[in-house]
Amino acid sequence: METAGSVREQVKEKYGAAARQVQQSSEAACCNPSFSCCDPITINLYSESEKRGLPANAVLASLGCGNPTALIDLKQGETVLDLGSGGGIDVLLSAKRVGPSGKAYGLDMTDDMLALARENQRQAGVENVEFLKGEIEHIPLPDASVDVVISNCVINLSSDKSLVLREAFRVLKPGGRFAVSDVVARGEVPAEVRKSMAMWVGCIAGALEEQEYTAKLADAGFAGISVEPTRVYDIEDARQFLEEAGVDVDAVAAQAAGSLMSAFVRATKPGAACCGSSCCCN
């Protein structure tokens, strides 16, 4: 069994390689053979209007499974945190929406991705952005310091998802919102199928089952939890990758059908309790 440390190192190596691919050749990260698993998932996630004005490498480095900035109504002056910010596309998009009076943080543990993101920030000329080095299991921000937590297909890579969700809850202000794109398992997935499909979709780690995801959010303290499917993956999407990995696709096709999906996962940190005569509930 792989340890949390070994999974973390594999994630850092793969995503570091993706960042170097973009910087050295100006090709999409998924053109890197080690990321062939991700290509059907990461394409066409952002509209032309969203991409307009962004550095090309911010778009090329995107390795998500959705567009978390489309999930949430960001307001001028809010503070946003992107967990696993990669090349910075979602941070830069968020920074535009919260305006100069707001702030967008990007958190990533991979030096190459952080270097790429900071260069993308420089090229975009965006000042209300800060990229932080760290792990999503240990967010280097104070309690109750952000209004919105977003993430794009990164939480599924963590070996301790409960800790990630508790940390997200900690840094959110009362009434703050959690709005992420992630890969989620639907129902019971046979172990062999789950291992091969999760290897494709997650590119390393497995996806939480939908009810387990919502239970972990509730355990962390969140309310208003919802999971909205955005794309259910078909075995044919991964046929080439799985066959190259030695999987008998036809043998597992029936079991794997509809077993994994991209989803928008939303939740809210409950507001502060009423505590006196000046409280708004009076």
ABEGO torsion letter per residue (X at the ends): XBBAAAAAAAAAAAAAAAAAAAAAAGBBAAABAAAAAAAAAABGABBAAAABGBBAAAAAABABABBAAAABBBBBGBBBBBBGAEAGAAAAAAAAAAEAABBBBBBBABAAAAAAAAAAAAAAGBAABBBBBEBAABBBBBBGABABBBBBGAAAABABAAAAAAAAAAABBBGBBBBBBBBBBBEBBBAAAAAAAAAAAAGABBBBBAAAAAAAAAAAGBBGBBBBBABBBBAAAAAAAAAAAGBBAAAAAAAABGABBBBBBBBBBBBBBBAEAABAAX
